[in-house]
Amino acid sequence: MAIFLKGFLIALGLIAAIGAQNLHVLKQGLLGRYAFTVAMVCCICDWILITLGVLGLGRSISQMPMASIALAL
């Protein structure tokens, strides 16, 4: 029972954490305005950012101080 409760609480924490992007997608879906387009743009942006992270872009940016400053703007 304790394992089930722990798993349930972890899953609830993952579902309950709605970020700004997810909130925007949900809002557009509920309003019926460009829901598919918004979801696809967010999906493509997530895919690009995840791919860049896996390829080690963060490490190369951290070694270039000007790149860090430019991205912070």
C-alpha positions in Angstrom: 0.0 0.0 0.0 2.8 2.4 0.8 4.4 1.9 -2.6 1.1 2.6 -4.3 0.6 5.8 -2.3 4.1 6.9 -3.1 3.6 6.3 -6.8 0.2 8.0 -6.8 1.6 11.1 -5.1 4.5 11.3 -7.5 2.2 11.0 -10.5 -0.1 13.6 -9.0 2.8 16.0 -8.6 3.8 15.5 -12.2 0.2 16.1 -13.5 -0.5 19.1 -11.2 2.6 21.0 -12.3 1.2 23.0 -15.2 3.7 25.4 -16.6 3.1 28.5 -18.7 3.4 26.7 -22.0 0.9 23.9 -21.0 -1.5 26.5 -19.6 -1.4 28.4 -22.9 -2.0 25.2 -24.9 -4.9 24.3 -22.7 -6.4 27.8 -22.9 -6.2 27.9 -26.7 -7.7 24.4 -26.8 -10.6 25.3 -24.6 -11.3 28.5 -26.5 -11.0 26.6 -29.8 -8.6 29.1 -31.4 -5.7 27.6 -33.3 -5.4 24.7 -30.9 -3.7 22.4 -33.3 -1.3 25.1 -34.5 -0.4 26.1 -31.0 0.2 22.5 -29.9 2.4 21.8 -33.0 4.5 24.9 -32.4 5.0 24.0 -28.8 5.8 20.4 -29.7 8.4 21.5 -32.3 10.0 24.0 -29.9 10.2 21.3 -27.2 11.7 18.9 -29.6 14.4 21.4 -30.8 15.3 22.4 -27.2 15.5 18.7 -26.0 17.7 17.8 -29.0 20.0 20.7 -28.4 20.3 19.8 -24.7 21.1 16.2 -25.6 23.7 17.3 -28.1 25.5 19.3 -25.4 24.7 22.8 -26.4 24.6 23.9 -22.8 28.2 22.9 -22.3 29.5 24.8 -25.3 27.4 27.9 -24.3 28.8 27.8 -20.8 32.3 28.0 -22.2 31.5 31.1 -24.2 30.7 34.1 -21.8 29.3 36.2 -24.6 26.8 33.5 -25.6 25.6 33.3 -22.1 25.0 37.0 -21.9 23.3 37.1 -25.3 20.9 34.3 -24.3 20.1 35.9 -21.0 18.7 39.0 -22.8 
